[in-house]
Structure formats: structure tokens, C-alpha cells
Amino acid sequence: MEYNSIKLGNNELMDYMIINDVRRGISTGMTNTTENSSGDGASLLSSNLSSKTIEVDFTILKDLNETKRIIGKFTGIKQLQRIIFSDEPNLFWEVIIDGEIKVTEHNNGKYTTGTLIFLVPSGEAESVDTKVLNESNSGGELGTITHNADGSTKVIINNKGSLETFPKIKVTNVHENGYLGFVNPIGILELGKREEADGETVKESQILYTSDSDSQFSKLVDTNAENPQTSSVGMTCDTSGKISYSKDGLRLTTPSTVTGKTLRGGMKVFDLPPDSNGEKGAVNFYAWFNILAHALEYGQTGVLQILFTDKEDNLVAGYGVVKTDMVGNVGNVKFWVGGDKPREWKSLPFTANDGEAPKDPNNNTQFNSKTGWHDFVKQKGALSFHWKGSRQTINVPELAEVPIERIYVFIGNWSGSNKFIGDLSLRRFWCRKDYVSVWNDLPNRYQTGSVIELDMENGKLIKDGIAINNELVTGSKFFSFPPGESELDIYQSPWNTTPPQVEIEMKERYL
């Protein structure tokens, strides 16, 4: 074999000597460990490649002393160096000088011959360049990467070396993920948790309406429908008047002049929007509101009702302020309930002043200009009405599965009275649906964009630069690719159907 280059480390040997012969051998020996068996022969316990030697015969056109100085430049190094031969420029051997270098001086020192013996501890050669299979060159000589609809990936690897190779595998998660499994004929390696969930169903409350973003209550629309509370108990109510935003909230701005009805006034209605799942109605419901009720003169009367109904306008519950006293200044907060027996459940008195009479046991501490905040709660069949710092609750079993779907606001007066209460206003209102089932996306261990690197040769696992060997599933094994064509299958969490991006680096190894 004629060589035009033999490079040892950073030194070109042919700059210093004439190469007479190179002996690399055709293979590397095998060291086998056996154990005598009880029968014939022995049992093979293990097999390992032996180290090997490479011999280079040379001539240096110098005397012995000069030859020593030349050879010493590159043979006195005490660590492995790469040696590359021009007939296989993409392969290198890692070598170190082995033993004594014996030389012979010829023709009175005109030239010297000798032999360099290099030890190859690994017994193998390795490709100079790193072979890379990725999404861009898939389908070429190195193999193919095929992504499946279920999120798994099939990789066909073509290892052109004559020995197994220990790859570096890089996986970039395109979707968050909780598990990675790598399966090939040599072994299985798993990371994370197969059972890790993408999320969970949780219960949450969702705001359905708030006057904080609808300050003039424009989403509540006028209606001439029957008052669902009065109709439920056989009373009559005219709703041809008008309520609208004025001063601080919803007020009666155009009284009704109809006679012959128990009540007369104006009414607005609001249909609850669907929740985030698209479902209408709220079996579990909460409403918060602020009411001002202040009679500026004795004998003034009036009614303000907040009424909650099902989709058929059947009363579920209602909260109201009523003043029927045409002589004095007594008002009442009233709680109405629907169900099989619609009725007024409670009526509690208060003095319809502005809270300026602290010695009055019924002083208006609840609906004056500085207070007014109250709420209503429906939890299944339990109906709760706020009053003086606590809630008063009644259980109406037949309403347990009845959803609230509509809200009515009525403001008016008794038909027999011509003195309307001076300050009667719904100043704020908001409501929500409770216990809505929603999907909560859990943060998974392998987030979108995270990069997982597997170094099979060194047994290292890295995620975004951080070691994660602790995330190995018990029983996992670092593996290699055998010579020739082999298959690697990559699996993800079963709920993740978005395949990752895959890149595989490997060095070809030869005997």
C-alpha cells in the first residue's frame, strides 16, 4: 500500500520519514471469558475486543542521533493520539507508542531504519466525522424518521460501521409531554411517568354578569312579561312602566299608570349566558347586589325585586325590598321561594331611613346610602338570603336540580299609593355559576420546546442543560445501534399525539 499521508496528532509523519510498510491487521482479537460446565465444554461468560497494535516501518535519512531527536517529537507523548492513514481518511485510531523503538543505522549514519509500534487500547477505529440523522435529511443514506398519527416515531438507522455504535439522541418536544420511551433490539430506556396526566377536571366558579363592566345595566332589557313572583302567588302586576339607569343605578324612571293591578312599574330581564362548556343555567349559583332604599317622607311606598327563574320563568327564588306603610316609615326585606309551593318565606322589618337613627332597633343599617350590599346563594336545593351579617337558609328539595337561567329586576309601587319612595335603586349587581367542571391543564415535566438529550456512550440524560438521570424509569438500559440497519421506536404520553423533533448523532466504529 502506498501512502501519501500518515498523520499522528498534529504531526504529518511523512514530513519526517519515508514509510516503508504499515501493518494494521485485518481484524482485532477477541478476549473470551468462560466457565467450565458440568458437561462437555464451557459456558461463555463474556466477550470483549482485545487491544491491537499498528506497526509502521520507516526510513529517516539522518544518522542515529538526529533520528532520535526527530522521533522524540511525536513519540514522547504520554496520552492517546489520533492516527489517520490516507487510504481511510475518515477513520482514526487512538494510539500510544508501545515499547522500545528499535532502529538500525546504515551506511555510516547516512540513514536509519526502524519500526514504530502503536498500541490501540480500544482495538477499534472510529469515523472522523459525526453522522447526523435529522428531520431534514430523513430518507437518505443514514436512515428515515417517520412520525405516526398517535404521536409515536419510528426511526430506521443505517449504521455503516462494523461494530455497534453508541448514539446521542436529541428529542425536542413539540407539545408538552410527561413520558418518553425508547425501544430498540438492544434495550429499552424510559423517562418520566407513563401515567402522568395532561390535566384534570376541576370545579371552578365563572362570572356570568357584572355591572362593573356594564355600568348602566344595558345588558338587562325591558320586558312587559308577567312578574314571576306575583304571578306565582296569584297577585297581579303591570310592567308597562320603565326602569333605566339614573343617577347611581337602576331606578323607576317612567311609572305605570295602569289601574286594577296589585303592583305597577317597570321590569328588565337578563338571560344568563352559557358557561365555558357552552352549558346554560346554574344549579349552583351566587348573586351579589347593592340596594338603596330610603324613604324621603313618611308614607312613601315602593317595591324592588331581584327574581331568579328557570327557563320557563318559574320562580326559583327572589330577594326584595318592600314598603307598604302609607303612613309611617316601616319597610321590609322579603325572601321568596319557588318550587312546589311558591311563597313568601320571610319578611323582616327595617326603618326606611338613611341609617341616621342608631338607637332605633330597626335602623336602616342594610340599605342606606353607605351600605346596601347583600347576596343570594343557591347550592342545589339550599337557598340562602343575606341579612344583617349572616345568611338565612331554607332547603327546597324539589329545586335541587333546577337551574337558574334568567334574572328579572322589577321596580314599582302599589297601585293604591301615589307616593313613591324617594330613593329606591339597584346600584350594583354581579352573579356567577359555581362548580363548573373545567379541564385544568397540568404543567408536565417536558414542556413545549424543551430539549431532551440522551448520551448512550456516557450514560447521561440532559434536559435543557440540566442532568435528569433521576427521571429514568427503573429497569431502563442505555443501548447501542448494531451494525447495519436497525429500528428505534420512540413513544410519548398516550394523550400526546404531536410527535417530537428527533436528531441522532453517531460515530461509525470499525475493527
C-alpha positions as CSV (number, residue, x, y, z in Angstrom):
1,M,0.0,0.0,0.0
2,E,1.3,3.4,-0.9
3,Y,0.5,6.2,1.4
4,N,0.6,9.9,0.8
5,S,-0.2,10.9,4.4
6,I,0.0,9.4,7.9
7,K,-1.0,11.9,10.5
8,L,-0.2,11.4,14.1
9,G,-1.9,14.0,16.3
10,N,-0.9,17.3,14.7
11,N,2.3,15.8,13.1
12,E,2.5,14.6,9.5
13,L,4.9,11.6,9.8
14,M,5.8,11.7,6.1
15,D,7.3,15.1,6.6
16,Y,10.0,13.4,8.7
17,M,10.4,9.9,7.3
18,I,9.9,7.6,4.4
19,I,7.2,5.0,5.1
20,N,8.3,1.5,4.1
21,D,5.4,-0.5,5.3
22,V,2.3,-0.4,7.6
23,R,0.7,-3.4,9.3
24,R,-2.7,-2.8,10.7
25,G,-4.1,-6.3,10.5
26,I,-7.5,-7.3,9.2
27,S,-9.2,-7.5,12.5
28,T,-9.0,-7.2,16.2
29,G,-8.7,-10.2,18.6
30,M,-11.4,-11.2,21.0
31,T,-10.9,-12.0,24.6
32,N,-13.4,-14.5,25.9
33,T,-14.2,-15.4,29.5
34,T,-15.6,-18.9,30.0
35,E,-16.6,-21.1,32.9
36,N,-16.3,-24.9,32.9
37,S,-19.7,-26.5,32.7
38,S,-20.7,-29.7,34.4
39,G,-20.9,-31.4,30.9
40,D,-18.7,-31.0,27.9
41,G,-17.1,-27.8,27.0
42,A,-17.5,-24.5,28.9
43,S,-20.1,-21.7,29.2
44,L,-19.3,-18.3,27.7
45,L,-19.5,-15.6,30.3
46,S,-18.4,-12.6,28.3
47,S,-16.5,-11.5,25.2
48,N,-14.5,-8.3,24.7
49,L,-12.5,-6.8,21.9
50,S,-8.8,-7.1,22.6
51,S,-6.3,-4.2,22.2
52,K,-4.3,-4.4,19.0
53,T,-1.1,-2.9,17.5
54,I,-0.3,-1.0,14.4
55,E,3.3,-1.2,13.1
56,V,4.9,1.4,10.9
57,D,8.3,0.6,9.3
58,F,10.2,3.8,8.4
59,T,13.4,5.2,7.0
60,I,14.9,8.5,8.1
61,L,17.7,10.0,6.1
62,K,19.6,11.0,9.1
63,D,22.1,9.5,11.5
64,L,21.1,7.8,14.7
65,N,21.3,10.9,16.9
66,E,19.3,13.1,14.6
67,T,16.7,10.2,14.2
68,K,16.2,10.2,18.0
69,R,15.5,13.9,18.1
70,I,13.0,13.6,15.2
71,I,11.1,10.6,16.6
72,G,11.1,12.1,20.1
73,K,8.9,15.0,18.9
74,F,5.9,12.8,18.5
75,T,6.6,9.6,20.4
76,G,7.3,11.0,23.8
77,I,3.6,12.0,24.4
78,K,2.1,10.0,27.2
79,Q,-1.6,10.2,26.2
80,L,-3.6,8.8,23.3
81,Q,-3.2,10.5,19.9
82,R,-5.2,10.1,16.8
83,I,-3.5,8.4,13.8
84,I,-5.1,8.7,10.4
85,F,-4.0,6.9,7.2
86,S,-4.6,8.4,3.8
87,D,-6.2,5.2,2.4
88,E,-9.0,5.7,5.0
89,P,-9.1,9.4,5.7
90,N,-12.5,9.3,7.5
91,L,-11.2,6.9,10.2
92,F,-8.9,7.4,13.1
93,W,-7.3,5.1,15.7
94,E,-6.5,6.3,19.1
95,V,-2.9,5.1,19.8
96,I,0.1,5.4,22.0
97,I,3.7,4.3,21.4
98,D,4.2,0.8,22.8
99,G,7.5,-0.5,23.9
100,E,11.0,0.4,22.8
101,I,11.6,1.8,19.3
102,K,14.4,-0.2,17.8
103,V,16.3,1.4,14.9
104,T,19.3,0.4,12.7
105,E,21.8,2.9,11.4
106,H,23.1,2.3,7.8
107,N,26.0,3.4,5.6
108,N,27.9,5.1,8.3
109,G,25.0,7.1,9.5
110,K,23.6,8.3,6.2
111,Y,20.2,6.9,7.0
112,T,18.3,5.0,9.8
113,T,15.6,2.4,9.6
114,G,13.2,1.2,12.3
115,T,9.7,0.4,13.4
116,L,7.1,2.4,15.3
117,I,4.7,0.1,17.3
118,F,1.5,1.8,18.3
119,L,-0.9,0.3,20.8
120,V,-4.6,0.7,20.1
121,P,-6.2,0.1,23.5
122,S,-9.7,0.0,22.2
123,G,-8.8,-2.3,19.4
124,E,-11.1,-0.2,17.0
125,A,-11.2,2.7,14.6
126,E,-13.8,5.4,14.6
127,S,-15.1,7.8,12.0
128,V,-13.7,11.3,12.0
129,D,-17.0,12.9,11.2
130,T,-20.1,12.5,13.2
131,K,-23.0,11.1,11.3
132,V,-26.3,13.0,11.9
133,L,-29.8,11.8,11.0
134,N,-32.4,14.5,11.5
135,E,-35.8,15.7,10.1
136,S,-34.1,17.4,7.1
137,N,-32.1,14.5,5.8
138,S,-34.5,11.8,6.7
139,G,-34.8,9.3,3.8
140,G,-31.1,9.5,2.9
141,E,-28.3,7.0,3.4
142,L,-28.3,7.3,7.2
143,G,-32.0,6.2,7.6
144,T,-35.5,7.6,8.0
145,I,-37.6,9.3,10.6
146,T,-41.3,8.5,10.4
147,H,-43.9,10.2,12.7
148,N,-47.1,8.4,13.4
149,A,-50.6,9.7,14.0
150,D,-50.6,8.5,17.6
151,G,-47.5,10.7,18.4
152,S,-45.0,7.9,18.3
153,T,-42.0,8.0,16.0
154,K,-40.3,5.1,14.0
155,V,-36.6,5.6,13.2
156,I,-34.7,3.3,10.8
157,I,-31.0,3.7,11.4
158,N,-28.3,2.6,9.0
159,N,-25.0,2.1,10.9
160,K,-22.4,1.5,8.2
161,G,-19.7,0.6,10.7
162,S,-18.7,-3.0,11.5
163,L,-19.3,-2.5,15.3
164,E,-22.1,-1.3,17.4
165,T,-22.3,2.5,18.0
166,F,-23.5,4.4,21.0
167,P,-25.5,7.3,19.7
168,K,-26.5,10.7,21.1
169,I,-30.2,11.2,20.7
170,K,-31.8,14.7,20.9
171,V,-35.6,15.0,21.2
172,T,-37.3,18.4,21.0
173,N,-40.8,18.3,22.5
174,V,-43.3,20.0,20.1
175,H,-46.1,19.5,22.7
176,E,-45.8,19.3,26.4
177,N,-45.2,15.7,27.5
178,G,-44.8,13.6,30.6
179,Y,-43.1,10.4,29.2
180,L,-40.6,9.3,26.7
181,G,-39.8,5.7,25.8
182,F,-37.0,4.5,23.5
183,V,-37.2,0.9,22.2
184,N,-34.7,-0.9,20.0
185,P,-33.4,-4.5,19.7
186,I,-30.6,-3.9,22.2
187,G,-32.6,-2.4,25.0
188,I,-35.4,-0.1,26.4
189,L,-34.9,3.3,28.0
190,E,-37.8,5.2,29.6
191,L,-38.0,8.7,31.1
192,G,-40.7,10.3,33.1
193,K,-44.0,8.7,34.1
194,R,-46.3,6.8,31.7
195,E,-49.3,7.6,33.9
196,E,-48.6,11.3,34.1
197,A,-51.8,13.2,33.1
198,D,-52.0,16.1,30.8
199,G,-54.6,17.7,33.0
200,E,-57.5,17.1,35.3
201,T,-61.1,18.1,35.6
202,V,-61.6,20.7,38.3
203,K,-64.5,22.7,39.6
204,E,-64.4,26.5,39.3
205,S,-66.7,29.5,39.5
206,Q,-67.4,31.6,36.4
207,I,-68.7,35.1,36.4
208,L,-71.8,35.4,34.2
209,Y,-72.5,39.1,34.6
210,T,-71.2,42.1,36.4
211,S,-72.4,45.7,36.3
212,D,-68.8,46.7,36.9
213,S,-68.3,46.3,33.2
214,D,-71.9,47.3,32.3
215,S,-72.3,50.3,34.5
216,Q,-75.7,51.4,33.0
217,F,-77.1,47.8,33.1
218,S,-77.5,47.9,29.3
219,K,-77.4,44.1,29.1
220,L,-80.7,44.0,31.0
221,V,-83.5,44.6,28.6
222,D,-87.0,45.9,29.1
223,T,-89.9,43.4,29.3
224,N,-93.6,43.5,29.7
225,A,-93.7,39.9,30.8
226,E,-95.6,38.7,33.9
227,N,-93.8,39.3,37.1
228,P,-92.8,35.8,38.0
229,Q,-93.1,36.4,41.8
230,T,-96.6,38.0,41.8
231,S,-97.9,35.5,39.3
232,S,-96.7,32.6,41.4
233,V,-98.9,33.6,44.3
234,G,-102.0,34.9,42.4
235,M,-101.2,38.6,42.6
236,T,-101.2,40.9,39.5
237,C,-98.5,43.2,38.3
238,D,-98.4,45.7,35.4
239,T,-94.9,46.1,33.9
240,S,-95.6,48.7,31.3
241,G,-93.6,51.4,33.1
242,K,-89.9,51.8,32.6
243,I,-86.8,51.4,34.7
244,S,-83.5,52.6,33.4
245,Y,-80.1,53.8,34.7
246,S,-80.4,57.1,36.5
247,K,-78.1,58.8,39.0
248,D,-76.5,55.8,40.6
249,G,-78.2,52.6,39.3
250,L,-81.4,51.2,38.0
251,R,-84.4,53.3,39.1
252,L,-88.1,53.7,38.1
253,T,-87.9,56.4,35.5
254,T,-91.4,56.1,34.0
255,P,-94.1,54.9,36.3
256,S,-97.0,52.8,35.1
257,T,-100.4,54.5,35.2
258,V,-102.4,51.2,34.8
259,T,-105.0,50.7,37.4
260,G,-106.6,47.5,38.7
261,K,-103.3,45.7,39.4
262,T,-101.7,44.8,42.7
263,L,-98.4,46.3,41.6
264,R,-97.4,48.5,38.7
265,G,-93.9,49.6,37.5
266,G,-91.2,48.6,35.1
267,M,-89.2,45.4,34.7
268,K,-86.0,44.3,33.0
269,V,-84.8,40.7,32.2
270,F,-81.3,39.2,31.7
271,D,-80.8,35.7,30.3
272,L,-77.7,34.1,31.8
273,P,-75.1,33.3,29.2
274,P,-73.6,29.8,28.8
275,D,-70.6,28.8,30.9
276,S,-67.2,28.0,29.3
277,N,-68.6,24.5,28.4
278,G,-71.5,26.0,26.5
279,E,-74.0,24.9,29.1
280,K,-76.8,27.2,30.1
281,G,-78.2,27.5,33.6
282,A,-76.8,27.3,37.1
283,V,-77.9,24.7,39.6
284,N,-75.3,26.2,41.9
285,F,-75.5,30.0,41.8
286,Y,-74.3,33.1,43.5
287,A,-75.5,36.7,43.2
288,W,-74.2,39.9,44.9
289,F,-76.0,43.2,44.7
290,N,-76.3,46.6,46.3
291,I,-79.7,48.2,47.0
292,L,-80.5,51.7,48.2
293,A,-83.9,52.0,49.9
294,H,-84.6,55.3,51.7
295,A,-88.0,57.0,52.0
296,L,-87.6,60.8,52.0
297,E,-91.1,61.2,53.5
298,Y,-93.3,59.2,55.7
299,G,-95.9,57.3,53.8
300,Q,-93.9,56.8,50.7
301,T,-94.1,53.2,49.3
302,G,-92.4,51.1,46.7
303,V,-91.1,47.7,45.7
304,L,-87.7,46.5,44.3
305,Q,-87.4,42.8,43.4
306,I,-84.5,40.7,42.1
307,L,-86.1,37.5,40.9
308,F,-84.3,34.3,39.8
309,T,-86.3,31.9,37.5
310,D,-85.8,28.8,35.4
311,K,-86.0,28.9,31.6
312,E,-89.8,28.6,31.8
313,D,-90.0,31.7,34.0
314,N,-91.0,29.7,37.0
315,L,-89.8,31.3,40.2
316,V,-86.8,29.7,41.9
317,A,-86.1,32.5,44.5
318,G,-86.3,36.2,44.9
319,Y,-84.8,39.0,47.1
320,G,-86.7,42.2,47.6
321,V,-87.3,45.4,49.5
322,V,-91.0,46.3,50.0
323,K,-92.6,49.3,51.7
324,T,-96.3,49.2,52.1
325,D,-96.6,51.6,55.0
326,M,-98.6,54.5,53.6
327,V,-98.4,56.4,57.0
328,G,-95.2,55.7,58.7
329,N,-91.7,54.6,57.7
330,V,-91.6,50.9,58.0
331,G,-90.1,48.8,55.2
332,N,-89.5,45.1,54.9
333,V,-86.9,42.9,53.3
334,K,-88.6,39.9,51.8
335,F,-87.4,36.5,50.7
336,W,-89.4,34.5,48.2
337,V,-89.0,30.8,47.2
338,G,-90.4,28.8,44.4
339,G,-90.8,25.1,44.0
340,D,-94.0,23.1,44.5
341,K,-95.3,25.8,46.9
342,P,-94.2,29.2,45.8
343,R,-94.4,31.6,48.7
344,E,-93.0,34.5,50.7
345,W,-90.7,32.7,53.1
346,K,-89.7,35.6,55.3
347,S,-90.5,39.3,55.8
348,L,-88.2,41.2,58.2
349,P,-88.8,44.9,59.1
350,F,-86.5,47.9,59.0
351,T,-87.0,51.6,59.3
352,A,-86.7,53.1,55.8
353,N,-84.4,56.0,56.9
354,D,-80.8,56.5,55.8
355,G,-79.3,54.9,58.9
356,E,-79.2,58.0,60.9
357,A,-81.1,56.6,64.0
358,P,-78.7,54.3,65.8
359,K,-81.0,53.9,68.8
360,D,-83.8,52.6,66.6
361,P,-83.6,48.7,66.8
362,N,-84.8,48.6,63.2
363,N,-82.5,51.4,62.0
364,N,-81.7,51.1,58.3
365,T,-78.2,49.7,58.5
366,Q,-78.7,47.5,55.5
367,F,-80.0,49.6,52.6
368,N,-78.8,53.1,53.3
369,S,-76.6,55.3,51.1
370,K,-73.4,54.0,52.7
371,T,-74.3,50.3,52.8
372,G,-76.7,48.1,50.7
373,W,-74.5,45.1,49.9
374,H,-76.3,41.7,50.1
375,D,-76.2,38.3,48.3
376,F,-78.2,35.3,47.4
377,V,-76.8,31.7,47.1
378,K,-78.3,28.6,45.6
379,Q,-76.5,25.4,46.3
380,K,-78.6,22.6,44.9
381,G,-81.9,22.9,46.9
382,A,-80.4,25.2,49.6
383,L,-81.5,28.8,49.2
384,S,-79.7,31.4,51.3
385,F,-80.5,35.1,51.7
386,H,-78.1,37.6,53.3
387,W,-79.4,39.8,56.1
388,K,-77.5,41.7,58.8
389,G,-74.2,39.8,58.5
390,S,-75.4,36.3,58.1
391,R,-77.4,34.1,55.7
392,Q,-80.8,32.7,56.3
393,T,-81.3,29.4,54.6
394,I,-84.2,27.2,53.5
395,N,-84.0,23.9,51.8
396,V,-86.4,23.3,48.9
397,P,-85.5,19.7,47.7
398,E,-87.5,19.9,44.5
399,L,-85.3,22.8,43.4
400,A,-82.0,20.9,43.8
401,E,-81.6,20.1,40.1
402,V,-83.4,23.2,38.8
403,P,-81.0,25.6,37.2
404,I,-81.4,29.4,37.3
405,E,-81.4,30.6,33.8
406,R,-83.0,34.1,34.0
407,I,-82.9,37.2,36.2
408,Y,-85.7,39.8,36.5
409,V,-85.5,43.2,38.1
410,F,-88.8,44.9,39.0
411,I,-89.1,48.4,40.5
412,G,-92.6,49.8,41.0
413,N,-95.3,50.7,43.5
414,W,-98.6,49.6,44.9
415,S,-101.5,50.6,42.7
416,G,-103.3,52.2,45.7
417,S,-100.4,54.5,46.5
418,N,-99.5,57.8,44.9
419,K,-96.3,58.5,46.9
420,F,-93.3,56.6,45.5
421,I,-90.3,56.0,47.8
422,G,-87.8,58.8,47.3
423,D,-84.6,56.7,46.9
424,L,-85.0,53.2,45.5
425,S,-82.2,51.9,43.4
426,L,-80.3,48.8,42.3
427,R,-76.8,50.2,42.4
428,R,-74.6,47.2,41.6
429,F,-75.1,43.6,40.6
430,W,-73.0,40.6,39.6
431,C,-73.5,36.9,39.5
432,R,-71.6,33.7,38.9
433,K,-72.1,30.0,38.3
434,D,-70.4,27.7,40.8
435,Y,-68.9,24.2,40.4
436,V,-68.4,24.4,36.7
437,S,-66.4,21.4,35.5
438,V,-63.4,22.6,33.5
439,W,-60.3,21.0,32.2
440,N,-57.2,22.2,34.0
441,D,-54.0,21.8,32.0
442,L,-51.3,20.5,34.3
443,P,-47.7,21.6,33.8
444,N,-46.0,18.5,32.5
445,R,-42.3,17.7,33.1
446,Y,-41.3,18.0,29.5
447,Q,-42.7,21.4,28.4
448,T,-43.2,22.5,24.8
449,G,-39.8,23.4,23.3
450,S,-37.8,21.5,25.9
451,V,-34.9,19.5,24.6
452,I,-34.0,16.0,25.9
453,E,-30.5,14.7,25.1
454,L,-29.5,11.1,25.7
455,D,-25.8,10.2,25.6
456,M,-25.7,6.5,25.3
457,E,-22.0,6.1,25.5
458,N,-21.6,8.0,28.7
459,G,-24.9,7.2,30.3
460,K,-26.1,10.8,30.6
461,L,-29.5,12.3,30.3
462,I,-29.9,16.1,30.0
463,K,-33.0,18.3,29.8
464,D,-32.4,21.9,28.8
465,G,-28.8,21.7,30.1
466,I,-29.7,20.0,33.4
467,A,-28.9,16.4,34.3
468,I,-32.1,14.3,34.7
469,N,-30.8,10.8,35.3
470,N,-33.1,10.6,38.3
471,E,-36.1,10.6,35.9
472,L,-35.0,7.2,34.5
473,V,-37.7,4.5,34.9
474,T,-36.4,1.5,36.9
475,G,-35.2,-1.2,34.5
476,S,-34.1,1.2,31.8
477,K,-31.0,0.3,29.8
478,F,-28.7,2.6,27.8
479,F,-28.4,1.0,24.4
480,S,-26.4,1.0,21.1
481,F,-27.2,0.6,17.4
482,P,-25.9,-2.7,16.0
483,P,-24.1,-2.8,12.6
484,G,-26.3,-2.5,9.6
485,E,-30.0,-1.4,9.7
486,S,-32.0,-1.4,12.9
487,E,-35.2,0.2,14.2
488,L,-35.7,2.6,17.1
489,D,-39.3,3.4,18.3
490,I,-40.0,6.5,20.4
491,Y,-43.1,6.7,22.4
492,Q,-44.7,9.6,24.3
493,S,-47.5,10.1,26.9
494,P,-50.6,8.4,25.4
495,W,-52.5,11.7,25.3
496,N,-49.8,13.5,23.3
497,T,-50.4,12.9,19.6
498,T,-48.0,15.6,18.5
499,P,-44.7,13.9,17.5
500,P,-41.4,15.4,18.7
501,Q,-38.5,16.5,16.5
502,V,-35.7,13.9,16.5
503,E,-32.0,14.2,15.8
504,I,-29.5,11.3,16.2
505,E,-25.7,11.6,16.2
506,M,-23.4,8.7,15.9
507,K,-19.8,7.7,15.2
508,E,-19.2,4.7,13.0
509,R,-16.8,2.2,14.6
510,Y,-14.7,-0.4,12.7
511,L,-12.4,-3.3,13.6
